[in-house]
Amino acid sequence: MNRPAPASELLRKPFPAELLKSLQARFGGRVSTSATVLEHHGRDESAHPIAPPDAVVFPANTAEVAEIVRLCGKHGVPVIPFGAGSSLEGHVLAIHGGVSLDLSRMNRILAVNVDDLDAAVEAGVTRKQLNQHLHDTGLFFPIDPGADATLGGMAATRASGTNAVRYGTMRENVMGLTVVLADGRVIRTGGRARKSSAGYDLTRLFVGSEGTLGVITEITLRLYPQPEAVSAAVCAFPSVDAAVRTVIQTIQLGVPIARCELLDALTISAVNRHSKLNLREAPMLFCEFHGTAASVAEQARTVQEIARELGGMDFEWATKQEDRTRLWQARYEAYPACRQLRPGNRAFSTDVCVPISQLAECIAETNQDIATASMPVALFGHVGDGNFHLVVLIDPNNPADLDEAETLNQRVVRRALKMGGTCTGEHGVGCGKLDFLDAEHGDAVSVMATIKKALDPDNLLNPGKVVRS
């Protein structure tokens, strides 16, 4: 079993009264021990049991983060960075107790360098906030994981999302970081230069470290020109296999698609009920193309021809903003719609990513598993880069539901690993995929543990995540 049991009191040391007193004296009302606040900071969007911290502190800048980390280190108390709480593998759970470091008040956009296509932001800035700020500059930040996550959290989890097939993930789009280490030192990695051969690439080390190696407080990001034209297209298919093969042929032909999303028939059915739509209840692709007016039209026509040969139906494409939004409505509302398939239940989410050539086979075998499940299981994802998700609706009070969901999770992950893929394309490891990380990376996990020990010898930064405590 990969899902953790509820936080055991054996894992939690008594919270030092002296530390709480010091935090309250220094930060006043920005320290909370309210039961409601603690519970909010002890859960994310996953099915993991709630594990609240002992206190929550709201720092306003990097210097304050360093001060809090030093105070906690003095008392041997864990620190758990918290952004928007939208993670899916228990990243923010305080399974050892400690202080939740809520960075939401660190939400200043520090600089936008239009000529150099980059920006510097504090960790609490959200992706929507940044793009709203960029609205009149002709630039935008493309990484879109769905939720309006903080950019610090997105960097920490190496987030990606719908645009990754064209623009990459946070790994490719973070140029530099400001990080507070476990001993309170503040370091800056990377920079604004477009390339560098100076020393170890520490930026890539911290991107995806999930708060276990340092607390990210500032990020320098790569920006992109807003495309001259955008077109969106949707198309239904007789089977998931036909939809996936359309994607594979599109990629192999070199069509520079910006987004390519798949929703299975169950998800479309859920969206129809949730959003009062009338879509054909069949597997559907949602595509988007960026470029000149001529190029996006050509790209849409090319995909239409590929889809038609594979049985595609109801192909529709649009260039006007309002029409594109209408076409994409089903994809935007897929997750909340799926949660209504079994009202009162909780979503157990997982994701894998495989080489694009293996995608059709991986999804076909996964659909065989889904067909035997006793609860609703929706499949959708970013098939343009081989990444798909399962949303299993479970009764959190029914152990049999959780066991069945975990068995399905294990099967899809093992299948992806066998096909040369990864146990998670974008959700991250957290505390839920520790066993899978061992299966994927073998002895390399011990190297990760060595790095963790070197940077956080007392295991105080988000313990129990990524590598075993």
C-alpha positions in Angstrom: 0.0 0.0 0.0 1.3 3.4 -0.9 -1.3 5.6 0.8 -0.2 6.5 4.3 -2.1 5.6 7.4 -3.5 8.6 9.4 -0.6 10.5 11.0 0.5 8.4 14.0 1.2 10.1 17.3 4.4 8.1 17.3 5.6 10.2 14.4 4.8 13.5 16.1 6.9 14.9 18.9 5.3 17.3 21.4 5.4 20.8 19.9 7.8 23.0 21.9 5.9 25.7 23.9 9.0 27.8 23.7 9.0 27.7 19.9 5.4 28.7 19.7 6.0 31.6 22.1 9.0 32.8 20.0 7.0 32.6 16.8 4.0 34.5 18.3 6.3 37.2 19.8 8.0 37.7 16.4 5.1 37.3 14.0 2.0 38.0 16.1 -1.3 37.4 14.4 0.5 35.7 11.5 0.9 32.6 13.6 -2.2 30.5 13.9 -3.1 27.4 15.9 -6.8 27.5 15.1 -8.2 24.1 14.5 -9.8 25.2 11.2 -6.6 26.7 9.9 -4.5 23.7 10.9 -7.0 21.3 9.2 -6.9 23.4 6.0 -3.1 23.2 6.0 -3.1 19.4 6.7 -4.9 18.3 3.5 -4.6 18.7 -0.2 -6.8 17.5 -3.2 -5.8 13.9 -2.7 -7.5 11.0 -0.8 -4.7 10.9 1.8 -5.8 11.2 5.4 -5.6 14.7 6.9 -2.4 15.4 8.9 -2.5 18.9 10.3 0.5 20.8 11.5 1.0 22.1 15.0 1.1 25.7 13.9 0.8 27.8 10.7 3.0 30.8 10.0 2.5 33.4 7.2 5.8 35.0 6.3 6.0 38.1 4.2 9.5 37.8 2.6 12.5 35.6 2.2 14.2 37.0 5.3 11.2 36.0 7.4 11.2 32.5 5.9 14.9 32.1 6.8 14.1 33.3 10.4 11.3 30.8 10.8 13.4 27.9 9.4 16.2 28.8 11.8 13.8 28.9 14.8 12.3 25.6 13.9 15.8 24.1 13.3 16.9 25.2 16.8 14.0 23.2 18.3 14.1 20.2 15.8 10.7 20.9 14.4 9.7 20.1 10.8 8.8 22.8 8.3 6.3 22.1 5.5 6.0 24.7 2.7 2.4 25.4 1.7 1.2 27.2 -1.5 -2.4 26.7 -2.5 -3.0 23.2 -1.3 -3.8 21.9 -4.7 -1.3 19.0 -4.8 -2.4 15.5 -5.4 0.0 13.2 -3.5 0.0 14.5 0.1 2.8 17.0 -0.4 1.6 19.4 2.3 0.6 16.9 4.9 2.3 17.4 8.2 2.7 13.7 8.9 5.4 14.4 11.5 3.7 17.5 12.8 5.6 20.8 12.8 5.1 24.2 11.2 3.2 24.8 8.0 4.9 27.7 6.2 2.1 29.4 4.2 3.7 31.5 1.4 0.5 32.9 0.0 1.3 36.4 1.4 4.6 36.5 -0.6 2.7 37.4 -3.8 4.6 40.2 -5.3 5.7 40.3 -9.0 9.2 41.6 -8.6 10.2 42.3 -12.2 9.0 41.8 -15.7 11.8 42.1 -18.4 9.8 42.4 -21.6 12.9 42.6 -23.9 14.4 39.5 -22.3 11.2 37.6 -22.0 11.6 36.8 -18.3 10.0 37.7 -15.0 10.9 37.4 -11.3 8.1 36.6 -8.8 7.7 35.6 -5.2 6.6 32.1 -4.4 3.0 32.9 -3.5 2.2 34.5 -6.9 -0.3 32.3 -8.8 -0.1 31.6 -12.5 -3.3 33.4 -13.2 -2.1 36.5 -11.3 1.1 36.5 -13.3 -0.7 36.2 -16.6 -3.2 39.0 -15.7 -0.2 41.2 -14.8 1.3 40.4 -18.2 -1.9 41.1 -20.2 -0.7 44.3 -21.8 2.9 43.3 -22.4 2.3 40.9 -25.3 3.8 38.1 -23.2 2.4 35.2 -21.2 3.5 32.3 -19.0 2.3 29.0 -20.5 2.5 26.4 -17.8 -1.1 25.5 -16.9 -1.7 22.6 -14.4 -5.4 23.3 -14.2 -5.6 24.6 -10.7 -4.6 28.2 -10.0 -1.6 27.0 -8.1 1.2 29.2 -6.7 4.3 29.4 -8.9 6.4 28.3 -5.9 4.4 25.2 -5.5 4.5 24.6 -9.3 8.3 24.8 -9.2 8.5 22.6 -6.1 6.4 19.9 -7.8 7.8 20.3 -11.3 4.3 21.0 -12.6 3.3 20.9 -16.2 -0.2 20.6 -17.6 -2.0 21.2 -20.8 0.6 23.3 -22.6 3.6 21.1 -21.9 3.6 19.4 -25.3 4.7 22.7 -26.8 6.2 24.8 -24.0 7.6 22.1 -21.7 7.2 21.8 -17.9 8.4 24.0 -15.0 11.8 22.3 -15.4 12.3 24.0 -18.8 10.8 27.3 -17.7 12.4 28.1 -14.4 15.6 30.0 -15.0 16.6 30.7 -11.4 15.5 30.4 -7.8 15.9 32.0 -4.3 15.9 29.1 -1.8 16.1 29.0 2.0 18.1 26.0 3.1 17.5 23.9 6.2 20.1 25.8 8.2 18.5 29.2 7.3 21.0 30.1 4.6 19.6 31.9 1.6 21.1 30.9 -1.8 20.3 32.0 -5.4 20.6 29.5 -8.2 20.7 30.1 -11.9 20.0 33.5 -13.3 18.6 35.5 -16.3 21.2 34.4 -18.8 19.7 32.0 -21.4 22.5 29.5 -20.9 25.4 28.9 -18.5 28.1 26.3 -17.8 28.9 27.6 -14.4 28.9 24.9 -11.8 26.3 22.4 -10.8 22.8 23.0 -12.1 21.2 23.6 -8.6 18.1 25.1 -10.2 17.1 21.8 -11.6 17.9 20.1 -8.3 15.4 22.2 -6.4 12.7 22.2 -9.1 10.7 19.1 -8.3 12.3 18.6 -4.9 8.8 19.1 -3.3 10.1 21.2 -0.4 12.4 18.5 0.9 15.7 20.2 0.1 14.9 23.9 0.6 12.0 26.4 0.7 11.6 28.2 -2.7 10.8 31.8 -2.0 11.5 33.6 -5.4 11.5 32.3 -9.0 12.8 33.7 -12.3 10.6 32.4 -15.1 10.8 32.3 -18.9 8.1 34.1 -20.7 6.7 33.7 -24.2 5.2 36.1 -26.8 1.4 35.7 -27.0 0.8 33.9 -30.3 -0.6 36.0 -33.2 -3.4 33.5 -33.7 -4.9 30.6 -31.7 -7.3 28.0 -33.0 -9.0 25.3 -31.0 -10.5 22.0 -32.2 -12.6 19.2 -30.8 -13.4 15.8 -32.2 -15.2 12.7 -31.0 -14.0 9.2 -31.8 -15.4 5.7 -31.9 -12.8 4.5 -29.3 -10.0 5.8 -27.1 -7.6 3.8 -29.3 -8.6 5.8 -32.4 -8.2 9.1 -30.5 -4.8 8.2 -29.1 -3.6 7.0 -32.6 -4.7 10.4 -34.0 -2.5 12.1 -31.4 0.5 9.8 -32.2 0.3 10.5 -35.9 -0.1 14.2 -35.3 3.1 14.3 -33.2 5.0 12.1 -35.6 4.1 14.4 -38.5 5.7 17.3 -36.6 2.5 19.3 -36.2 3.5 21.9 -33.6 0.4 21.4 -31.5 0.2 23.5 -28.3 -2.3 21.4 -26.3 -3.8 18.0 -26.9 -6.2 16.6 -24.3 -8.2 13.4 -24.2 -11.4 12.8 -22.3 -13.0 9.3 -22.2 -16.7 8.7 -22.7 -17.4 8.5 -19.0 -15.8 11.9 -18.4 -17.8 13.4 -21.3 -21.0 12.0 -19.8 -20.1 13.6 -16.4 -19.4 16.9 -18.1 -22.7 16.9 -20.0 -24.6 16.4 -16.7 -22.4 18.9 -14.7 -22.4 21.7 -17.3 -25.6 21.0 -19.1 -23.9 20.3 -22.4 -24.9 18.0 -25.2 -21.7 16.5 -26.4 -21.6 13.1 -28.1 -20.8 10.7 -25.2 -17.7 9.2 -26.8 -13.9 9.7 -26.4 -13.0 13.2 -27.4 -9.8 15.1 -28.3 -9.4 18.8 -27.4 -6.6 20.5 -29.4 -5.1 24.0 -29.6 -2.7 25.5 -32.1 -0.6 28.6 -31.8 1.0 30.6 -34.5 0.0 32.8 -37.4 -3.5 32.8 -38.8 -2.5 30.8 -41.8 -0.4 28.3 -39.8 -3.1 27.5 -37.1 -5.7 27.0 -39.9 -3.3 24.6 -41.7 -2.6 22.7 -38.4 -6.3 22.3 -37.7 -6.9 21.0 -41.2 -4.1 18.5 -40.9 -5.4 17.1 -37.6 -8.9 17.0 -39.1 -7.6 14.8 -42.0 -5.8 12.4 -39.6 -8.9 12.2 -37.4 -11.2 11.5 -40.3 -9.1 8.5 -41.4 -9.4 7.1 -37.9 -13.1 7.5 -37.6 -13.2 11.0 -36.1 -16.7 12.6 -35.8 -18.2 16.0 -35.1 -14.9 17.8 -35.9 -15.2 21.5 -35.0 -12.6 24.2 -34.8 -12.7 27.9 -33.9 -10.4 30.9 -33.7 -12.5 33.5 -31.8 -11.8 33.6 -28.1 -15.5 33.1 -27.1 -15.8 30.1 -29.5 -12.5 28.6 -28.3 -13.7 28.9 -24.7 -16.9 27.1 -25.5 -15.1 24.3 -27.2 -12.7 23.9 -24.3 -15.4 24.1 -21.6 -15.6 20.3 -21.2 -11.9 19.9 -20.6 -11.8 22.8 -18.1 -14.7 21.3 -16.1 -13.6 17.6 -16.3 -12.3 17.3 -12.8 -15.2 18.9 -10.9 -17.6 17.0 -13.2 -16.0 13.7 -12.5 -16.2 14.3 -8.7 -20.0 14.4 -9.1 -20.2 10.9 -10.6 -20.5 9.6 -7.1 -21.7 12.5 -4.8 -20.3 12.5 -1.3 -17.3 10.5 -2.3 -13.6 11.5 -2.6 -11.4 11.6 -5.7 -8.4 9.2 -5.6 -6.2 10.6 -8.4 -3.2 9.1 -10.1 -1.1 9.8 -13.2 1.5 8.1 -15.3 3.5 9.1 -18.4 4.8 6.8 -21.1 6.7 7.3 -24.4 4.2 8.4 -27.0 4.6 5.2 -29.0 3.4 3.2 -26.0 0.5 5.4 -25.2 -2.3 3.6 -27.1 -1.3 0.2 -25.6 -1.0 1.5 -22.1 -4.4 3.2 -22.2 -6.0 0.1 -23.8 -4.8 -2.2 -21.1 -5.7 0.4 -18.4 -9.2 0.5 -19.8 -9.5 -3.3 -19.4 -8.8 -2.7 -15.7 -11.3 0.1 -15.5 -14.0 -2.1 -17.0 -13.8 -4.5 -14.0 -13.8 -1.7 -11.4 -16.8 -1.5 -8.9 -16.7 2.3 -8.8 -16.6 5.0 -11.4 -13.1 5.6 -12.9 -12.6 8.5 -15.3 -9.6 8.7 -17.7 -8.3 11.9 -19.1 -5.1 13.7 -19.7 -2.4 15.4 -21.6 -2.0 12.8 -24.3 0.2 15.1 -26.5 3.1 14.2 -24.2 2.1 10.7 -23.2 0.6 11.7 -19.8 -2.8 10.6 -18.6 -4.7 10.6 -15.3 -7.3 8.3 -13.6 -9.8 9.7 -11.2 -11.3 7.0 -9.0 -14.3 7.9 -7.0 -14.1 6.2 -3.6 -16.0 6.2 -0.3 -13.4 7.4 2.1 -15.1 5.5 4.9 -14.9 2.2 3.0 -11.6 0.4 3.3 -12.5 -1.9 0.4 -12.9 1.1 -1.9 -9.4 2.4 -1.0 -7.9 -1.1 -1.4 -9.5 -1.5 -4.9 -8.3 2.0 -5.9 -4.8 1.3 -4.8 -4.7 -2.0 -6.6 -5.8 -0.2 -9.8 -3.1 2.5 -9.1 -0.4 -0.1 -8.7 -1.4 -1.9 -11.9 -1.3 1.3 -14.1 2.0 2.4 -12.6 3.7 -1.0 -13.1 2.4 -1.1 -16.6 3.8 2.4 -17.3 7.2 1.4 -15.9 7.3 -1.7 -17.9 6.7 0.4 -21.0 9.6 2.7 -20.2 7.5 5.4 -18.6 7.3 7.0 -15.2 5.2 6.6 -12.1 4.1 10.2 -12.3 4.2 12.6 -15.1 3.2 15.7 -13.1 1.6 14.9 -9.8 4.9 14.2 -8.0 5.9 11.6 -5.4 4.8 13.2 -2.1 4.1 10.5 0.4 1.9 8.4 -1.9 4.4 7.1 -4.5 7.4 6.3 -2.5 7.3 2.6 -3.3 6.9 3.4 -7.0 9.9 5.7 -6.9 12.0 2.7 -5.7 10.7 0.6 -8.5 11.4 3.3 -11.1 14.9 4.4 -10.0 16.3 1.6 -8.0 19.7 2.4 -6.5 19.4 6.0 -7.7 16.9 6.6 -4.8 19.8 6.1 -2.4 21.7 8.9 -4.2 18.6 11.1 -3.7 18.7 10.2 0.0 22.3 11.1 0.2 21.6 14.6 -1.3 18.7 15.0 1.2 21.0 14.1 4.1 23.6 16.5 2.9 21.2 19.5 2.6 18.9 18.6 5.4 20.8 16.5 7.9 18.1 16.6 10.6 15.3 15.8 8.1 13.2 18.8 9.0 12.2 20.0 5.5 8.9 18.3 4.6 9.9 14.9 6.0 8.3 11.8 4.7 8.1 13.0 1.1 10.1 11.8 -2.0 12.6 9.9 0.1 11.9 7.8 3.2 12.4 9.4 6.5 
